[in-house]
Amino acid sequence: MAMLEQALVLLATVLASAVIAQLIPRISLPLIQVACGVVVALVANAQIAITLNPELFLVLFIAPLLFHEARESNKLQLWKNRGAMLSYAIGLVVAIVLIVGFALHWLAPSIPLAAAFALGAALGPTDPIAVASVSERADIPHRQRIILQGESLLNDASGIVSFQFSVAAVVTGAFSAMEAVEEFAISFIGALVLGFLLGYLLVKATELVRDWGLENTTFHVLLEILTPFIAYLLGEALHVSGIIMVVACGITMSLTPQGINPAISRMNIVSSSVWEVLAFALNGIVFVMLGTQLPLSIGNIWADEGISNSDLIIIIVVIFILMHGTRFVWTLVSEAYTFKKANQEVTWRKRLRSAITMTLAGSKGAITLAIMFSIPLYVNDGSTIQAFPQRDLLIFLASGVILLSLLVATFAVPLLAPRKKPEGAEQEQEQAHEAQVEILRSVIEELTALQTPDNAEAMRLVIEQYAERLEQLKGEEADQSESLKQLRLNVLEWEQEYVLDLIENDEVEPLDGYLVVNHLARLSSFIRRDANIRVRLAAWVRRLGITVRKLWRGLRGRATEGKRAEANEQVRTQRLIFMRTYAYVIERLRQEMSNTEFQSETVSKLLSEYQRALHKLRNSGSLITSIARRAELDQEATRLGLRIELEQIQQAYDDGLVSRAEAQRMRESVYLMQVDLEDYM
């Protein structure tokens, strides 16, 4: 039950962070989620203790997220920039381990050199989730974005292996550089080979299942979700890097061609939707959990009187500067080599700006904290068992550097590289928006024209759905409300004129007709909101008179059967008058659809109301068979609407109103609705 409570609290916090991010768009989502995690730890920790198991954390959260990133990455660009990417993923990590380790041991001699190296190793890997978040909010050049992505996918292995050897040196008191290099080569290269092999075997197994005729979307998507866990656990069992094996497997599975047929297209749509939701939830939980651990890791050391809080802050800032300074120099050298190789002339100002952006964008995150929490509590040197030297202090320093790197990346990188819209992008977006509005209006008009007595109710429901989509797209509810009000007034005038014509032509009794006309006039007066005191007083007197007469009749006893029959006949007559009037209004509104005075969605909304009212008058009850038939008609009408929408999108593309990319995006939305419709048949 405790685990279930933790999961529910984490998911609820992720949902809350998504809402807060919409209210505060200038702050990155990971930073908001960290803050929410801190709040959860401070408020609910007494009832719900959220703990972080490093091994479970890596396999349950980091493995599927890295698998998803590997599948979505640009493989061609990763291969083109493999040299720079590997230099960051391996060489830079080793440099940070050495520089941070020696500096920390000098600043805090109580921390053994090997333990200081362990902190440097944990700070080496960049967090792929934090890097992706920063990249979305800043205009980082394409090549640097690719390098950041590839670095975050591969540097976990070098960081984790360096960390493991540093911890082993603390535990055993011995360290072998040759053994470390050999172990790293086996862990890295072995994971790559095994990951590619596993990915290839899974693809072939999928093809074999498909050849057997088992085109089951659920099976294929579930296999994709299980793959990162299988790859990670298999890698750890074979003593290679489980993280690298997951990445290699994801890249292999995404590179293998799948062919083109409806079943594969359907599977890709469902898979994309599932992974989008899963990645969002896991990303959020990772940073919320990071926030929940910060009070635990910071509180004890902050309250420790053995080291001043000012010294702690100074050490964190120095480590941050050294770590980012190393990355800055590494970036300058790497970029200089690249520019020289490509014979490009780049000004020093541009080089410095690019290097600073690349430096600060390499944020640290939950992976670093997960690595630090895997530090053993005790050291057994063979004769005695003692606590791991300065474990709490190391975790505190890592937490401080993580927070500082997230803050700097969130606020500094977008200032250094503000996201710019390409020339003409705003105009193109506005044009696409207008085109989509016209597409939905055209669908409404065509569906209205295709209404028949048999499918009127089903068509009305679909038209209402398109009208709601159109209102959401336009975001002009106030203007449309005023337009709808004016149209209602026009319709009430039509109704009064129609009933007066019926009276004049002796088609209805004057008494019955004038009762309906008076009712419509009162409605019109209330909509205008201009009823004066005299009118309202007359209405109040009339209602009072009706009440008095009802009470008098009650005192006199039951009405005679003749009077009751007369009253029932009057009700039936007025019902018939309203039915004829509504039918007349519906026909007029259909003609009004082509009128430019009112927009199609406004007319369709009122048309749906009158169709619904007429349907209720005609059908006082429904049998099960009629309900089933209505559901079938609803599905047919929805299919028809989606088909018309696809045709209108194609027409808009042919007319040059939308670009190929916009048209494809609109089609994908319709395809998703079609898949959803077929799934719930």
Secondary structure, DSSP 8 states (H G I E B T S, - for coil): -HHHHHHHHHHHHHHHHHHHHHH-TTS-HHHHHHHHHHHHHHHHTTT------HHHHIIIIIHHHHHHHHHHS-HHHHHHTHHHHHIIIIIIHHHHHHHHHHHHHHH-TTS-HHHHHHHHHHHSS--HHHHHHHHHHB---HHHHHHHHHHHHHHHHHHHHHHHHHHHHHHHS---HHHHHHHHHHHHHHHHHHHHHHHHHHHHHHHHHHHTT---HHHHHHHHHHHHHHHHHHHHHTTS-HHHHHHHHHHHHHHS-----HHHHHHHHHHHHHHHHHHHHHHHHHHHHHHHHHHHHHHHHHH-TTS-HHHHHHHHHHHHHHHHHHHHHHHHHHHHHHHHHTT----HHHHHHHHHHHHHHS---HHHHHHHHTS-SEEE-SS-EEE-TTHHHHHHHHHHHHHHHHHHHHHHHHHHSB----TTHHHHHHHHHHHHHHHHHHHHHHHHHT--TTTHHHHHHHHHHHHHHHHHHH--HHHHHHHHHHHHHHHHHHHHHHHHHHHHTTSS-HHHHHHHHHHHHHHHHHHHT---HHHHHHHHHHHHHHHHHHHHHHHH-S--HHHHHHHHHHHHHHHHHHHHHHHHHHHHHHHHTT-TTS-HHHHHHHHHHHHHHHHHHH-S---HHHHHHHHHHHHHHHHHHHHHHHHHHHHHHHTTSS-HHHHHHHHHHHHHHHHHHHHT-
